[in-house]
């Protein structure tokens, strides 16, 4: 076997999930799932329910040997239990027959996150009964399909369903309870064991489960897996590995929870939900473990760091970004971690067969008349397949590889903006078009492996040679210059199409002198934004200088300085611009965007613009803060807003309003003149005077919140007994107030890193979109 080929009988295929592609959410008796409730306006998806014959033909044409699909529990049992829906069973009956008729082996996944809403109303996964309903559902489905489906997966990524759905609340059903998250995780494990037992007793040939397993590393280990760790870093790596990976691996495969995890579970949820005999049921022998791999978890010890809600018990752990290539989701691309992961699993569980059930990437695709040339996706898959092949050569027992995913689809909370598919879907018409990655994957399948040498991207020189013109002429065509004749333009575009060439910075700037200089423009400082500005200057400068760029720092504080900056950029003395704009509208962004020099912004501009920016999810952060107050039982919640011409304040108010409206409550607002503590105190006094029964205050910034704490003391209100107070920003003073201020943390370093990456992507000529980073609630004594 060559270094690029795979073992004989290696299985190649693709994975999908029901909610993401089926649509038809109310057709033929299907009951609603928690995702229909959580994102009710996004349910049409790819209309696979009606178009599955076309999609199966696509898979056949691409040479797929296996198709892993998931079953919509609510389509089979609209109420999650009781009498099955015959129309729902009949759909999967037709689908399996179609798949088999195409010569493709069907792999069925019973649960891919779409719990019937009726069961959520009865308690959801934190309720033990749900596990027993799941076993009944598994038995009914096997009775219908078991004569044709040989391989069954019980669960898909239970960590995501439990800890993003019930812990952090960013997935359906949107609960935010560490206790519920741990109970859900255990009951999903129990459901797996019960369903496995039911499937085996019914004669299922192969039963497995699918876990998202991420190697846990420190930043230094990403480039050197053998790097020794300090005792502090070793402890946090082991703890996060227990929370993310071993919480599911060890009960399923060894019949016990990791010892270091039990105190965390007991502290968060107690252990009453773990009954005698549960672990014996959970540890049913597995025929196959499905492995979903996308990116590693990168952490290091940071004593002052609060716990991440998705990882209860992660106090003192900093989740890090690393300076490497990323997907459009912002996920670091580290293919070697797949080898590391597979070697570990094969070492620790040597008798277990593995299957890569998901691996793929979201990139921004550009649809052209001559195809969709997704070279980044091809590169991603190829590098991961090479890492997989290396692990197989070392003895990893991997049966096959299923790419994620067939179709661009509904990517959960991100809607339709994410593009993981190897087939493009026009959601307005439901037209399918093969991307270059689909054709490339077809060739991999045909030869059962990769080319011996890595695929080289077509270069500017290759296009020039094919079309018989100079490099400069190719660059002029790429840049859309009108000086090129129609005949020459047609020849160049024909060569571009034939070669699948994607222009990069070299092509786009061949006719422009490069300076390797970046203008870092500081606009009028934001109120309270000095710390963020300082951090961005430090991090952006460090990262761009590390990429070989020279930084020119420029201050934009007067009309004359604006004129001078625009002239500097128009003279091509800078290859790119990073602009820290003011919160209020001005014309500098618009003037710089007209120069044609790549520009990125820190913060969403006040006036809508096509310029990409990096910002924080102010709306989501404010909603999380308000939901936290509601969860504490506070019902008369006031908000102190800053000046309403500030974009961040507008977004934070929007998030606060939305959370209150969902709870059936109306907002109580006070507008502060500025963002100082004095204005916060004055606004809090007005709120308390207007409504003496107020039991909570959410302030648009920490400085306003600190003013509210002062007003509470002056008026004799005890915090938090009488009045809970929450801020936004997590400035240094927030942890030093008395009591400590609950607030929403803004990821300063991550914004800087994203700014630098965004600009470097633009300099390389890649399509870029704005980046909105999540903000995280930090709970302290004030709430």
VOGU-3710 file (C-alpha; in Angstrom, 3 decimals, decimal comma):
1> xxxxxxxxxx> 0,000/0,000/0,000  1,432/3,389/-1,006  1,688/6,316/1,362  -1,392/7,897/-0,235  -3,695/4,900/-0,711  -6,024/3,438/1,909  -6,592/-0,216/2,887  -8,736/-2,393/0,662  -12,364/-2,150/1,730  -11,926/1,311/3,274
11> xxxxxxxxxx> -15,387/2,937/3,318  -15,905/6,350/1,709  -19,098/8,286/2,210  -20,910/11,307/3,560  -22,967/12,327/6,610  -26,045/14,536/7,018  -28,647/15,197/9,716  -32,430/15,316/9,537  -33,189/18,793/10,863  -30,435/20,362/8,767
21> xxxxxxxxxx> -31,634/19,045/5,405  -35,144/17,558/5,492  -37,388/20,596/5,829  -41,102/19,660/5,642  -41,303/20,284/9,371  -45,100/20,019/9,534  -45,640/17,526/6,719  -47,296/14,134/7,139  -47,836/14,311/10,889  -44,317/15,271/11,998
31> xxxxxxxxxx> -44,291/16,742/15,485  -42,173/19,811/16,350  -38,693/19,380/17,794  -36,851/21,641/20,200  -35,072/23,123/17,172  -38,356/24,075/15,529  -39,173/25,982/18,698  -35,689/27,452/19,051  -35,375/28,591/15,402  -38,893/28,400/14,019
41> xxxxxxxxxx> -38,269/30,670/11,024  -35,480/28,529/9,561  -37,075/25,156/9,024  -37,249/24,730/5,221  -33,625/23,583/4,979  -32,811/21,681/1,740  -36,264/20,109/1,257  -34,570/16,703/1,280  -37,899/15,219/2,413  -39,241/15,742/-1,112
51> xxxxxxxxxx> -35,952/15,789/-3,044  -34,198/12,761/-1,572  -34,149/10,827/-4,900  -32,119/13,656/-6,457  -29,760/13,757/-3,481  -29,242/9,989/-3,559  -28,438/10,215/-7,291  -25,814/12,837/-6,469  -24,218/10,472/-3,960  -24,276/7,630/-6,472
61> xxxxxxxxxx> -22,683/9,793/-9,166  -19,922/10,752/-6,728  -19,219/7,104/-5,945  -20,244/7,135/-2,283  -20,193/3,736/-0,608  -21,921/4,826/2,617  -24,557/7,363/3,617  -24,960/8,267/7,281  -28,308/9,976/7,824  -30,214/10,781/10,990
71> xxxxxxxxxx> -33,852/10,091/11,759  -36,156/12,823/12,992  -37,538/11,428/16,253  -40,565/13,736/15,991  -41,318/12,521/12,464  -41,587/8,950/13,768  -43,123/9,772/17,181  -44,764/13,243/17,026  -45,178/13,218/20,815  -41,852/11,458/21,389
81> xxxxxxxxxx> -43,668/8,355/22,672  -46,859/6,376/22,249  -48,073/5,351/18,807  -45,638/5,798/15,898  -46,530/7,968/12,910  -46,817/5,599/9,950  -46,160/8,356/7,399  -42,893/9,181/9,111  -41,792/5,548/9,157  -42,762/5,246/5,494
91> xxxxxxxxxx> -40,491/8,172/4,548  -37,437/6,481/6,023  -38,558/3,209/4,449  -38,516/4,889/1,016  -35,219/6,645/1,742  -33,440/3,421/2,752  -34,753/1,630/-0,346  -33,541/4,493/-2,552  -30,098/4,428/-0,930  -29,766/0,662/-1,278
101> xxxxxxxxxx> -30,990/0,848/-4,860  -28,105/3,192/-5,621  -25,626/0,651/-4,256  -24,939/2,704/-1,141  -24,893/1,308/2,412  -27,202/3,199/4,821  -25,963/4,041/8,344  -28,743/5,300/10,611  -28,231/7,776/13,478  -31,123/7,799/15,935
111> xxxxxxxxxx> -30,519/11,157/17,616  -28,914/14,235/16,085  -30,133/16,847/18,594  -33,807/17,144/17,519  -35,643/16,079/20,684  -39,448/16,163/20,253  -40,763/19,331/21,867  -43,432/17,282/23,643  -40,704/15,457/25,590  -38,917/18,717/26,371
121> xxxxxxxxxx> -42,206/19,965/27,817  -42,175/16,918/30,097  -38,668/17,702/31,339  -36,407/16,980/28,366  -33,090/15,213/28,790  -32,745/16,210/32,472  -35,711/13,859/33,014  -34,802/10,166/33,344  -37,973/9,111/31,509  -36,596/10,521/28,252
131> xxxxxxxxxx> -33,944/7,775/28,139  -36,630/5,064/28,268  -38,715/6,776/25,572  -35,581/6,825/23,425  -35,131/3,055/23,790  -38,760/2,510/22,691  -38,152/4,760/19,676  -35,002/2,783/18,764  -36,891/-0,511/18,924  -39,736/0,780/16,729
141> xxxxxxxxxx> -37,330/2,091/14,111  -35,395/-1,168/14,000  -38,632/-3,078/13,542  -39,288/-0,989/10,400  -35,782/-0,754/8,925  -33,715/-3,455/10,625  -34,030/-5,867/7,701  -32,063/-3,398/5,536  -30,034/-1,194/7,893  -27,108/-3,078/9,423
151> xxxxxxxxxx> -25,289/-0,254/11,229  -26,970/1,897/13,887  -25,560/4,877/15,768  -27,468/5,826/18,907  -26,386/9,420/19,572  -24,549/12,168/17,747  -22,270/14,394/19,846  -24,061/14,169/23,212  -21,633/16,744/24,660  -23,019/19,380/22,304
161> xxxxxxxxxx> -26,646/18,448/22,984  -26,159/18,472/26,763  -23,757/21,344/27,391  -24,657/23,771/24,604  -28,352/22,981/24,849  -28,758/22,865/28,632  -25,561/24,489/29,961  -24,681/27,567/27,935  -28,065/27,759/26,206  -26,700/28,641/22,769
171> xxxxxxxxxx> -28,342/25,535/21,275  -31,873/24,245/21,666  -33,661/24,105/24,026  -31,741/27,123/25,331  -31,549/26,282/29,039  -28,688/27,669/31,130  -28,168/25,291/34,033  -25,015/23,356/34,889  -27,175/20,912/36,842  -29,435/20,268/33,853
181> xxxxxxxxxx> -26,392/19,861/31,585  -24,822/17,110/33,705  -28,159/15,352/34,201  -28,804/15,517/30,450  -25,376/14,053/29,720  -25,992/11,123/32,055  -29,468/10,444/30,723  -28,161/10,521/27,136  -25,571/7,941/28,156  -28,319/5,889/29,764
191> xxxxxxxxxx> -30,442/6,270/26,622  -27,513/5,007/24,573  -27,173/1,922/26,769  -30,893/1,171/26,779  -31,201/1,666/23,016  -28,110/-0,459/22,356  -29,606/-3,254/24,415  -32,939/-2,926/22,575  -31,281/-2,928/19,153  -29,137/-5,965/19,950
201> xxxxxxxxxx> -32,088/-7,930/21,291  -33,919/-7,158/18,020  -31,007/-8,521/15,982  -29,076/-5,391/14,960  -25,752/-6,424/13,426  -23,655/-3,382/14,397  -24,346/-0,754/17,044  -22,176/2,257/17,798  -22,328/5,892/18,834  -20,811/9,147/17,555
211> xxxxxxxxxx> -18,732/11,467/19,726  -17,105/14,792/18,952  -13,631/14,231/20,352  -11,141/17,069/20,449  -7,551/16,712/21,605  -6,965/19,110/24,507  -3,651/20,957/24,224  -1,903/24,065/25,437  -0,905/26,681/22,816  2,706/25,478/22,967
221> xxxxxxxxxx> 1,668/21,864/22,392  -0,183/22,693/19,171  3,178/23,005/17,402  4,936/20,382/19,560  2,771/17,550/20,887  5,648/16,315/23,070  6,044/19,606/24,971  6,125/18,996/28,724  3,557/20,877/30,759  3,712/22,698/34,047
231> xxxxxxxxxx> 1,726/21,073/36,840  -0,902/23,824/36,529  -1,346/23,374/32,774  -1,336/19,577/33,083  -4,185/19,779/35,589  -6,401/22,005/33,385  -5,698/19,901/30,275  -6,777/16,757/32,161  -9,859/18,488/33,584  -11,110/19,765/30,231
241> xxxxxxxxxx> -10,365/16,396/28,630  -12,529/14,787/31,327  -15,364/17,273/30,740  -15,288/17,192/26,935  -14,105/13,699/26,026  -13,778/11,190/28,852  -17,184/12,053/30,343  -18,624/9,995/27,466  -15,785/7,679/26,444  -15,173/6,108/29,838
251> xxxxxxxxxx> -18,768/5,317/30,906  -19,466/3,806/27,471  -16,222/1,871/27,113  -15,096/1,281/30,702  -18,280/1,470/32,746  -17,161/4,331/35,019  -16,931/8,098/35,094  -13,450/9,673/35,300  -12,591/9,980/38,986  -11,698/13,680/38,736
261> xxxxxxxxxx> -15,067/14,438/37,109  -17,297/13,121/39,889  -16,623/15,993/42,343  -17,464/18,501/39,603  -20,735/16,710/38,801  -21,608/16,400/42,487  -20,929/20,095/43,088  -23,051/21,162/40,113  -25,872/18,615/40,035  -25,449/16,167/42,871
271> xxxxxxxxxx> -25,195/12,462/42,061  -28,781/11,440/42,760  -29,534/11,076/39,054  -26,876/8,332/38,734  -28,716/5,196/39,854  -27,287/1,834/40,816  -26,862/-0,271/37,695  -26,840/2,696/35,284  -23,186/2,338/34,367  -23,630/-1,352/33,617
281> xxxxxxxxxx> -26,426/-0,462/31,191  -24,365/2,342/29,631  -21,308/0,134/29,054  -22,905/-2,107/26,428  -20,229/-3,491/24,083  -19,795/-1,303/20,989  -19,062/-2,548/17,497  -18,013/0,855/16,214  -17,159/4,325/17,521  -17,945/7,240/15,232
291> xxxxxxxxxx> -15,415/10,057/15,572  -16,291/13,627/14,601  -13,186/15,814/14,396  -12,934/19,463/13,413  -10,469/21,280/15,657  -8,602/20,899/18,975  -9,457/22,510/22,303  -6,619/24,829/23,322  -6,379/25,788/27,001  -3,978/26,955/29,651
301> xxxxxxxxxx> -4,096/27,678/33,370  -5,383/31,145/34,277  -6,281/31,330/38,000  -8,598/34,358/37,712  -10,660/32,967/34,817  -14,329/32,166/35,592  -15,923/28,941/34,363  -17,191/28,779/30,796  -20,938/27,885/30,976  -20,354/25,173/28,352
311> xxxxxxxxxx> -17,755/23,607/30,644  -19,117/23,704/34,213  -16,187/23,230/36,525  -13,700/25,011/34,248  -12,754/27,748/36,721  -9,145/28,807/36,258  -9,049/27,665/32,613  -8,398/30,064/29,738  -9,714/28,842/26,372  -7,147/30,149/23,917
321> xxxxxxxxxx> -7,013/31,187/20,308  -3,895/30,256/18,347  -2,231/32,050/15,406  -2,962/29,487/12,696  -5,158/29,224/9,618  -8,852/29,089/10,458  -12,107/28,169/8,749  -14,859/30,712/8,184  -16,253/29,609/11,576  -12,986/30,774/13,117
331> xxxxxxxxxx> -11,988/27,186/14,011  -8,217/26,593/13,925  -7,124/24,146/11,231  -4,806/21,547/12,804  -4,926/18,314/10,736  -2,172/16,594/12,760  -4,512/16,576/15,752  -6,634/14,010/13,916  -3,631/11,647/13,856  -2,982/12,394/17,523
341> xxxxxxxxxx> -6,600/11,642/18,402  -6,809/8,363/16,453  -3,536/7,089/17,885  -4,804/7,834/21,390  -8,116/6,048/20,865  -6,409/3,010/19,353  -3,911/2,926/22,209  -6,472/3,275/25,005  -9,211/1,123/23,406  -7,230/-1,302/21,202
351> xxxxxxxxxx> -10,147/-3,622/20,344  -12,452/-0,856/19,146  -13,112/-0,171/15,456  -13,318/3,512/14,496  -15,071/5,414/11,723  -14,556/9,091/10,903  -18,215/10,093/10,842  -17,724/13,853/10,383  -14,862/15,992/9,116  -15,202/19,064/6,948
361> xxxxxxxxxx> -15,090/22,841/6,975  -17,088/26,001/6,465  -15,529/28,354/3,940  -17,007/31,262/2,010  -17,877/29,944/-1,453  -18,054/32,183/-4,516  -20,527/30,976/-7,122  -19,344/31,785/-10,643  -20,637/30,938/-14,078  -17,893/28,360/-14,486
371> xxxxxxxxxx> -18,205/26,586/-11,173  -17,579/26,837/-7,447  -13,826/26,615/-6,955  -13,614/25,825/-3,231  -9,875/25,198/-3,068  -9,741/25,921/0,666  -12,185/23,091/1,371  -10,259/20,685/-0,860  -7,047/21,587/0,950  -8,717/21,100/4,349
381> xxxxxxxxxx> -10,055/17,633/3,501  -6,851/16,545/1,778  -4,654/17,475/4,726  -6,960/15,680/7,151  -7,009/12,591/4,947  -3,203/12,584/4,935  -3,257/12,811/8,732  -5,800/9,966/8,821  -3,663/7,870/6,484  -0,634/8,359/8,752
391> xxxxxxxxxx> -2,649/7,137/11,755  -3,850/4,066/9,819  -0,237/3,285/8,907  0,562/3,393/12,642  -2,133/0,816/13,375  -5,251/2,898/14,055  -8,331/0,731/13,395  -10,237/3,148/11,160  -12,807/1,575/8,823  -13,689/4,607/6,755
401> xxxxxxxxxx> -14,208/8,329/6,291  -17,518/10,191/5,931  -17,158/13,816/4,916  -19,356/16,468/6,513  -21,442/17,184/4,586  -23,251/16,508/1,319  -25,287/19,715/1,017  -24,955/23,284/2,181  -27,648/23,254/4,826  -29,199/24,803/7,916
411> xxxxxxxxxx> -26,285/25,168/10,327  -28,281/25,279/13,570  -28,028/28,705/15,271  -25,970/30,105/12,365  -28,803/29,582/9,896  -27,884/29,401/6,229  -24,723/31,524/6,282  -22,382/28,545/6,892  -21,275/26,439/3,931  -20,016/22,979/4,897
421> xxxxxxxxxx> -21,376/21,133/1,861  -19,503/19,708/-1,099  -22,698/20,436/-3,034  -23,950/24,012/-3,237  -27,641/24,675/-2,602  -29,428/27,782/-3,851  -32,026/28,023/-1,089  -34,302/30,242/-3,182  -34,680/27,572/-5,886  -33,285/24,442/-4,100
431> xxxxxxxxxx> -31,002/23,917/-7,114  -27,987/21,687/-6,347  -24,555/22,312/-7,942  -21,423/20,257/-7,446  -18,483/22,193/-6,046  -14,923/21,405/-7,068  -14,551/19,622/-3,724  -17,281/17,121/-4,719  -15,487/16,289/-7,969  -12,165/16,042/-6,154
441> xxxxxxxxxx> -13,677/13,740/-3,513  -15,148/11,572/-6,287  -11,626/11,069/-7,626  -10,324/10,182/-4,143  -13,019/7,530/-3,860  -12,274/6,107/-7,314  -8,620/5,528/-6,538  -9,201/4,701/-2,844  -6,723/7,361/-1,813  -4,964/10,608/-2,497
451> xxxxxxxxxx> -2,536/11,545/-5,204  1,051/10,640/-4,287  1,981/14,316/-4,262  -0,052/17,131/-2,806  -2,304/18,968/-5,196  -0,671/22,211/-6,248  -2,831/25,241/-6,655  -2,700/26,785/-10,129  -0,437/29,839/-10,094  -0,486/33,119/-11,947
461> xxxxxxxxxx> 2,308/31,748/-14,138  0,248/28,624/-14,973  -2,683/30,732/-16,148  -0,368/32,995/-18,159  1,235/30,011/-19,887  -2,120/28,373/-20,673  -3,591/31,568/-22,151  -0,376/32,705/-23,897  -0,154/36,120/-22,241  2,021/37,788/-19,618
471> xxxxxxxxxx> 1,545/37,598/-15,863  0,710/41,308/-15,832  -2,073/40,762/-18,377  -3,580/37,999/-16,236  -3,470/40,373/-13,274  -5,225/43,101/-15,264  -8,012/40,681/-16,221  -8,349/39,546/-12,609  -8,560/43,162/-11,481  -11,210/43,967/-14,124
481> xxxxxxxxxx> -9,216/46,578/-16,016  -10,880/47,748/-19,231  -7,582/48,109/-21,146  -7,546/44,377/-22,018  -9,147/43,337/-25,321  -12,209/41,093/-25,290  -10,295/38,358/-27,141  -7,456/38,288/-24,609  -9,904/38,564/-21,696  -11,830/35,536/-22,992
491> xxxxxxxxxx> -8,608/33,506/-23,325  -7,544/34,319/-19,766  -10,962/33,563/-18,300  -11,062/30,275/-20,203  -7,696/29,315/-18,681  -8,901/30,371/-15,221  -11,953/28,122/-15,623  -10,032/25,125/-16,943  -7,405/25,288/-14,225  -9,746/26,150/-11,347
501> xxxxxxxxxx> -7,539/29,143/-10,545  -8,417/31,342/-7,552  -6,711/34,779/-7,626  -4,555/35,655/-4,634  -2,783/38,782/-3,481  -0,024/38,377/-6,041  -2,488/38,494/-8,916  -4,538/41,317/-7,503  -1,562/43,545/-6,760  0,884/42,749/-9,558
511> xxxxxxxxxx> 0,364/46,175/-11,054  0,633/47,878/-7,687  3,840/48,449/-5,762  3,768/46,593/-2,438  4,991/48,329/0,694  4,374/45,655/3,363  3,174/48,558/5,517  -0,113/48,564/7,437  -1,788/51,708/8,721  -3,228/51,212/12,196
521> xxxxxxxxxx> -5,603/54,152/12,547  -6,885/55,121/15,984  -10,017/57,191/15,765  -11,414/59,290/18,617  -11,149/56,962/21,674  -14,375/55,288/22,748  -15,811/56,199/26,101  -14,492/53,528/28,409  -12,689/51,865/25,498  -9,116/52,750/26,400
531> xxxxxxxxxx> -8,270/49,227/27,587  -9,648/47,676/24,413  -7,774/50,155/22,240  -4,508/49,491/24,049  -4,940/45,732/23,762  -5,755/45,921/20,062  -2,706/48,070/19,388  -0,523/45,601/21,271  -1,909/42,375/19,790  -2,550/43,556/16,229
541> xxxxxxxxxx> 0,913/45,077/16,023  2,522/41,913/17,353  0,638/39,594/14,997  1,068/41,702/11,861  4,736/42,300/12,536  5,071/38,549/12,991  3,641/38,210/9,474  6,356/40,516/8,127  4,346/43,747/8,069  5,475/47,188/9,214
551> xxxxxxxxxx> 2,987/49,147/11,308  2,346/52,861/10,899  0,329/54,170/13,855  -1,914/57,129/12,938  -4,297/59,164/15,099  -7,566/60,342/13,566  -8,788/63,057/15,938  -9,345/66,088/13,689  -10,615/66,871/10,199  -7,049/67,630/9,126
561> xxxxxxxxxx> -5,799/64,275/10,418  -8,577/62,545/8,483  -7,469/64,279/5,284  -3,841/63,331/5,907  -4,704/59,660/6,566  -6,811/59,362/3,413  -4,018/60,964/1,372  -1,488/58,543/2,892  -3,595/55,549/1,899  -4,527/56,910/-1,542
571> xxxxxxxxxx> -0,806/57,326/-2,252  -0,436/53,560/-1,703  1,911/54,056/1,240  -0,002/51,299/3,010  -1,119/47,899/1,735  -3,947/47,708/4,254  -5,706/49,630/7,020  -6,947/48,600/10,450  -9,344/51,274/11,709  -10,606/51,576/15,267
581> xxxxxxxxxx> -13,680/53,672/14,492  -15,583/55,906/16,878  -18,963/54,754/18,137  -20,626/57,700/16,418  -20,922/58,182/12,691  -18,208/59,896/10,696  -17,062/59,780/7,073  -13,550/58,358/7,552  -14,618/54,744/7,022  -16,426/55,628/3,807
591> xxxxxxxxxx> -13,511/57,710/2,496  -10,971/54,983/3,225  -13,165/52,297/1,661  -13,199/54,244/-1,619  -9,391/54,053/-1,894  -9,548/50,353/-2,829  -6,965/49,469/-0,169  -8,042/46,526/2,035  -9,697/47,898/5,177  -11,026/46,241/8,339
601> xxxxxxxxxx> -12,793/47,842/11,298  -12,913/47,231/15,013  -16,574/47,493/15,904  -19,703/47,583/13,792  -19,933/50,973/12,076  -22,840/53,259/12,843  -23,645/53,530/9,136  -24,141/50,272/7,247  -21,088/49,476/5,165  -19,637/46,674/3,048
611> xxxxxxxxxx> -16,346/46,970/4,946  -15,736/43,852/7,075  -15,497/44,412/10,812  -14,791/42,549/14,034  -17,196/43,027/16,888  -18,681/41,308/19,926  -22,183/39,875/20,140  -23,520/42,739/22,237  -27,111/41,632/21,644  -26,475/38,041/22,721
621> xxxxxxxxxx> -24,419/39,127/25,719  -27,145/41,457/26,951  -29,772/38,756/26,426  -27,668/36,293/28,443  -27,292/38,811/31,285  -31,026/39,468/31,338  -31,871/35,747/31,161  -29,551/35,198/34,129  -31,490/37,750/36,162  -34,770/36,135/35,137
631> xxxxxxxxxx> -33,442/32,715/36,137  -32,694/34,155/39,583  -36,375/35,060/39,894  -36,000/38,803/39,287  -39,051/40,210/37,519  -38,785/43,999/37,851  -35,594/44,660/35,930  -34,435/48,137/34,977  -31,784/48,961/32,382  -29,362/51,856/32,438
641> xxxxxxxxxx> -28,562/52,743/28,828  -25,696/54,919/27,727  -26,032/57,558/25,009  -28,297/56,029/22,380  -26,156/57,094/19,402  -23,566/54,497/20,455  -23,909/51,349/18,359  -22,923/48,979/21,170  -25,526/50,514/23,486  -28,216/50,114/20,827
651> xxxxxxxxxx> -27,359/46,429/20,413  -27,211/45,792/24,164  -30,624/47,384/24,581  -31,988/45,191/21,774  -30,756/42,028/23,510  -32,236/43,134/26,834  -35,615/43,893/25,244  -35,724/40,546/23,451  -35,045/38,558/26,628  -37,733/40,468/28,534
661> xxxxxxxxxx> -40,274/40,049/25,743  -39,740/36,279/25,759  -40,550/36,327/29,479  -43,635/38,462/28,906  -42,127/41,494/30,650  -41,724/45,144/29,688  -38,462/47,094/29,973  -37,843/49,910/32,480  -35,216/52,225/30,986  -33,101/55,161/32,113
671> xxxxxxxxxx> -30,799/56,933/29,644  -27,423/58,030/31,035  -25,848/61,228/29,674  -22,476/59,509/29,238  -20,703/56,331/30,362  -19,302/57,593/33,657  -20,027/56,192/37,126  -21,715/59,447/38,105  -24,164/59,127/35,221  -24,795/55,508/36,184
681> xxxxxxxxxx> -25,575/56,492/39,757  -27,926/59,259/38,614  -29,754/56,914/36,212  -30,079/54,228/38,914  -31,572/56,756/41,337  -34,154/57,696/38,681  -35,033/54,040/38,105  -35,428/53,347/41,824  -37,443/56,500/42,304  -39,808/55,627/39,448
691> xxxxxxxxxx> -40,227/52,014/40,621  -39,306/51,377/44,273  -40,119/47,654/43,766  -37,300/47,255/41,237  -35,314/44,114/42,090  -32,567/44,185/39,434  -30,567/46,571/37,262  -28,766/45,742/34,034  -26,350/48,459/32,961  -24,988/48,883/29,427
701> xxxxxxxxxx> -21,404/49,155/30,764  -19,511/48,273/33,922  -18,861/51,925/34,768  -22,606/52,580/34,717  -23,138/49,434/36,824  -20,566/50,569/39,403  -22,522/53,817/39,610  -25,676/51,754/40,217  -23,938/49,956/43,102  -23,135/53,349/44,598
711> xxxxxxxxxx> -26,775/54,485/44,225  -27,974/51,271/45,866  -25,804/51,921/48,910  -26,982/55,520/49,123  -30,648/54,460/49,068  -30,202/51,632/51,561  -30,646/48,802/49,065  -28,684/45,623/49,783  -26,931/44,018/46,809  -27,856/41,361/45,823
721> xxxxxxxxxx> -30,545/40,667/48,455  -32,740/43,647/47,500  -31,250/44,586/44,160  -29,191/42,488/41,745  -26,798/44,450/39,508  -25,204/43,295/36,238  -22,812/45,204/33,977  -21,133/44,694/30,610  -17,409/44,678/29,605  -15,674/43,064/32,626
731> xxxxxxxxxx> -13,266/45,952/33,152  -10,555/45,467/35,767  -12,607/47,277/38,411  -15,541/44,864/38,034  -13,916/42,126/40,094  -12,838/44,598/42,779  -16,220/46,117/43,593  -18,084/45,248/46,787  -19,816/42,959/46,105  -18,031/41,691/43,006
741> xxxxxxxxxx> -19,859/42,768/39,848  -21,571/40,175/37,663  -20,895/41,250/34,105  -20,484/40,206/30,478  -16,900/39,655/29,407  -15,746/41,089/26,094  -12,930/38,954/24,557  -10,278/41,610/24,006  -7,412/39,438/22,753  -9,721/37,463/20,480
751> xxxxxxxxxx> -10,921/40,662/18,806  -7,353/41,689/18,088  -6,480/38,270/16,718  -9,572/38,275/14,509  -8,734/41,771/13,213  -5,243/40,703/12,195  -6,512/37,513/10,528  -9,240/39,393/8,708  -6,792/41,896/7,264  -4,294/39,198/6,254
761> xxxxxxxxxx> -7,112/37,355/4,480  -8,035/40,506/2,582  -4,403/41,080/1,618  -4,353/37,535/0,200  -7,336/38,372/-1,966  -9,683/35,981/-0,185  -13,366/36,697/0,236  -13,971/37,897/3,792  -16,979/38,490/5,994  -17,390/40,287/9,288
771> xxxxxxxxxx> -16,599/38,426/12,500  -18,882/38,643/15,544  -17,384/37,023/18,643  -19,451/35,652/21,530  -19,471/37,503/24,849  -19,553/35,476/28,040  -21,423/36,028/31,299  -19,152/36,209/34,369  -21,175/35,562/37,525  -20,029/37,259/40,735
781> xxx> -21,692/38,228/43,994  -23,768/41,189/42,748  -26,086/38,766/40,929
//
